[in-house]
Amino acid sequence: MIKGKVLTILALALAAVLQASFAPHFTAFNGWWFEWVNFVTVPMAAITIFERRRRNFSWIAAIVAGFFLDLYSQRFFGFWIIFLLVFAAIVKFGIKKYVRIPSYW
């Protein structure tokens, strides 16, 4: 259980490093959209959407993903942490309360 969470956090860290070092060399990743939909926010959004409402790992994933995005961001430090925490709150308390997302595992 804990091993999976640690591996997920390490995967988010690896995604942030790939985004900062690998992606700028390709023109496909230089668009304005890549700032918001990137290698870190997509897995973090998937974790938040597919996690059960009572679990708390998506909050930790939002903080870790936001921290790694803030390290390489041009915005003020804490912007991505706040943004991803607000996203997790909207999904947890808004969408998950009224929309049932099927889970097949």
C-alpha positions in Angstrom: 0.0 0.0 0.0 2.7 2.5 1.0 5.0 1.2 -1.7 2.5 2.1 -4.4 2.1 5.6 -3.0 5.8 6.2 -2.9 6.2 4.9 -6.4 3.4 7.3 -7.5 5.2 10.2 -5.9 8.5 9.2 -7.5 6.7 9.0 -10.9 5.3 12.5 -10.4 8.8 13.7 -9.7 10.2 11.9 -12.8 7.4 13.5 -14.9 8.3 16.9 -13.6 12.0 16.4 -14.5 11.1 15.1 -17.9 8.8 18.1 -18.5 11.6 20.5 -17.5 14.4 18.9 -19.3 13.0 16.8 -22.2 9.9 18.6 -23.4 11.3 22.1 -24.2 13.4 20.6 -27.0 10.3 19.6 -29.0 8.0 22.1 -30.7 4.9 20.0 -30.0 5.4 20.9 -26.3 6.0 24.6 -26.7 2.3 25.6 -27.1 0.4 27.7 -24.6 -1.7 24.6 -23.7 1.3 22.7 -22.4 1.5 25.0 -19.4 -1.8 23.7 -18.1 -2.0 20.2 -19.6 1.4 18.7 -19.0 3.3 15.6 -17.8 2.4 16.3 -14.2 -1.1 17.7 -14.1 -2.6 14.9 -16.2 -1.5 12.0 -13.9 -2.4 14.1 -10.9 -5.9 14.7 -12.3 -6.3 11.0 -13.1 -5.4 10.2 -9.5 -7.9 12.6 -8.2 -10.7 11.6 -10.5 -10.3 7.8 -10.1 -9.6 7.8 -6.4 -12.5 7.1 -4.0 -14.0 10.1 -2.3 -13.0 9.0 1.2 -9.3 8.4 0.4 -6.8 11.2 1.0 -3.9 10.4 -1.3 -5.0 12.9 -4.0 -4.4 15.7 -1.5 -0.8 14.5 -1.1 -0.4 14.0 -4.8 -1.7 17.6 -5.4 0.9 19.0 -3.0 3.8 17.0 -4.3 2.9 17.6 -8.0 2.4 21.3 -7.3 5.7 21.5 -5.5 7.6 19.9 -8.4 5.8 22.2 -10.9 6.6 25.2 -8.7 10.3 24.3 -8.8 10.4 24.8 -12.6 7.7 27.4 -13.0 8.0 31.1 -13.8 5.0 31.9 -11.6 5.3 32.7 -7.9 6.1 29.8 -5.7 2.9 28.1 -4.4 0.8 28.9 -7.5 0.7 25.3 -8.7 0.2 23.9 -5.2 -2.8 26.1 -4.7 -4.2 25.5 -8.2 -3.9 21.7 -7.8 -5.4 21.7 -4.3 -8.3 23.7 -5.6 -8.7 21.3 -8.5 -8.7 18.3 -6.0 -11.2 20.0 -3.8 -13.5 20.7 -6.8 -13.3 17.1 -7.9 -13.6 15.6 -4.4 -16.4 17.8 -3.1 -18.2 18.9 -6.2 -17.9 16.3 -9.0 -17.6 13.2 -6.9 -20.5 14.1 -4.7 -22.9 14.4 -7.7 -21.3 12.3 -10.5 -20.5 8.6 -10.2 -17.5 7.6 -12.2 -17.4 3.9 -12.9 -14.4 2.0 -11.6 -13.7 -1.4 -13.1 -10.9 -2.5 -10.7 
